Amino acid sequence: MISKTSKIYIAGHRGMVGSAVWRTLEQKGYTNLLGKTSAELDLRNQQAVIHFYATEKPDIVIDAAAKVGGILANNDYPYQFLMQNMQIQNNLIDGAFQSGIEKFIFLGSSCIYPKIAPQPLKEEYLLTDSLEPTNEWYAIAKITGVKTCQAIRKQFNKDYVSLMPTNLYGYFDNFDLETSHVLPAMLRKFHEAKLNNTHVKLWGSGTPMREFLFVDDMAEAVVFALENELPEYLYNVGSGKDITIKELAETIQQVTGHKGEIIWDTKKPDGTPRKLMDVSKMKAMGWEYNTELKEGIEKTYSWFLKNIENIKEVKM
């Protein structure tokens, strides 16, 4: 049984999701949280991870550790995105299994689903068609993580569950324009354009549709999975609502107070035309999101402004 004193190891506790999970668990009275920086524990090193499990003996593992980035980073570094993510998750999952850990929560990404699939995306669409080429390396790594947890669940009846979040944003996001995802990159672009009194140039046509979830809502979903034994191996986590990239840009423009023009560079790729998650399985279990998009962007921008000096140093 899980208690407030259960030893919970959060891999990737300094990242956007991991830090949100840590904050949420602390707020709910969990007192025995464990985190290691990449300098303290290199998750790509199998022996180091085995030694960590043997000495620290966590009761539960939440895997929020990954090498992440936007379209550009995924496209430029396919080998690192595939290999390093597989190393990280294989070491964590197998190490937990070999150590007798009964509960493991694996966090993935909605990019595991086929590029062209019926919308909204249901869990059962996994592996039914080809992936989006711009991030297939990351997606394949994450799919192997989902399947590894499923295999352990099927063969050994352990509570290893995978949560697939939609596009997340919020505190401690990556705002580096070279490597960040669409929402934080846009937020920074609009902020800087406001300061410089210039227009904002954005990739693509603005027509693709995307769903976004505030990271604190994701953390609540992780805690929900921690406190409940979910009957299936894979659950989508999102708001179940999407908007066009153009609407997103206009919302961010409004929140940041930018007054200039938005120019769309239609020579640049759009990526997947639509990506909306079917979140009915999590809803049926009793979990739903709380934070509407504009409120979440306002909270994120406020955090961004308070932390702007540190943000400028963020690099992959």
Stockholm file with secondary structure:
# STOCKHOLM 1.0

chainA/1-316         MISKTSKIYIAGHRGMVGSAVWRTLEQKGYTNLLGKTSAELDLRNQQAVIHFYATEKPDIVIDAAAKVGGILANNDYPYQFLMQNMQIQNNLIDGAFQSGIEKFIFLGSSCIYPKIAPQPLKEEYLLTDSLEPTNEWYAIAKITGVKTCQAIRKQFNKDYVSLMPTNLYGYFDNFDLETSHVLPAMLRKFHEAKLNNTHVKLWGSGTPMREFLFVDDMAEAVVFALENELPEYLYNVGSGKDITIKELAETIQQVTGHKGEIIWDTKKPDGTPRKLMDVSKMKAMGWEYNTELKEGIEKTYSWFLKNIENIKEVKM
#=GR chainA/1-316 SS CCCTTSCEEEETTTSHHHHHHHHHHHHTTCCCEECCCTTTCCTTCHHHHHHHHHHHCCSEEEECCCCCCCHHHHHHCHHHHHHHHHHHHHHHHHHHHHTTCCEEEEECCGGGSCSSCCSSBCGGGTTSSCCCGGGHHHHHHHHHHHHHHHHHHHHHCCEEEEEEECEEECTTCCCCTTTCCHHHHHHHHHHHHHHHTCCEEEESCSCCEECEEEHHHHHHHHHHHHHSCCSSSEEEESCSCCEEHHHHHHHHHHHHTCCSCEEEETTSCCCCSEECBCCHHHHHHTCCCCCCHHHHHHHHHHHHHHTHHHHTTCCC
#=GC SS_cons         CCCTTSCEEEETTTSHHHHHHHHHHHHTTCCCEECCCTTTCCTTCHHHHHHHHHHHCCSEEEECCCCCCCHHHHHHCHHHHHHHHHHHHHHHHHHHHHTTCCEEEEECCGGGSCSSCCSSBCGGGTTSSCCCGGGHHHHHHHHHHHHHHHHHHHHHCCEEEEEEECEEECTTCCCCTTTCCHHHHHHHHHHHHHHHTCCEEEESCSCCEECEEEHHHHHHHHHHHHHSCCSSSEEEESCSCCEEHHHHHHHHHHHHTCCSCEEEETTSCCCCSEECBCCHHHHHHTCCCCCCHHHHHHHHHHHHHHTHHHHTTCCC
//
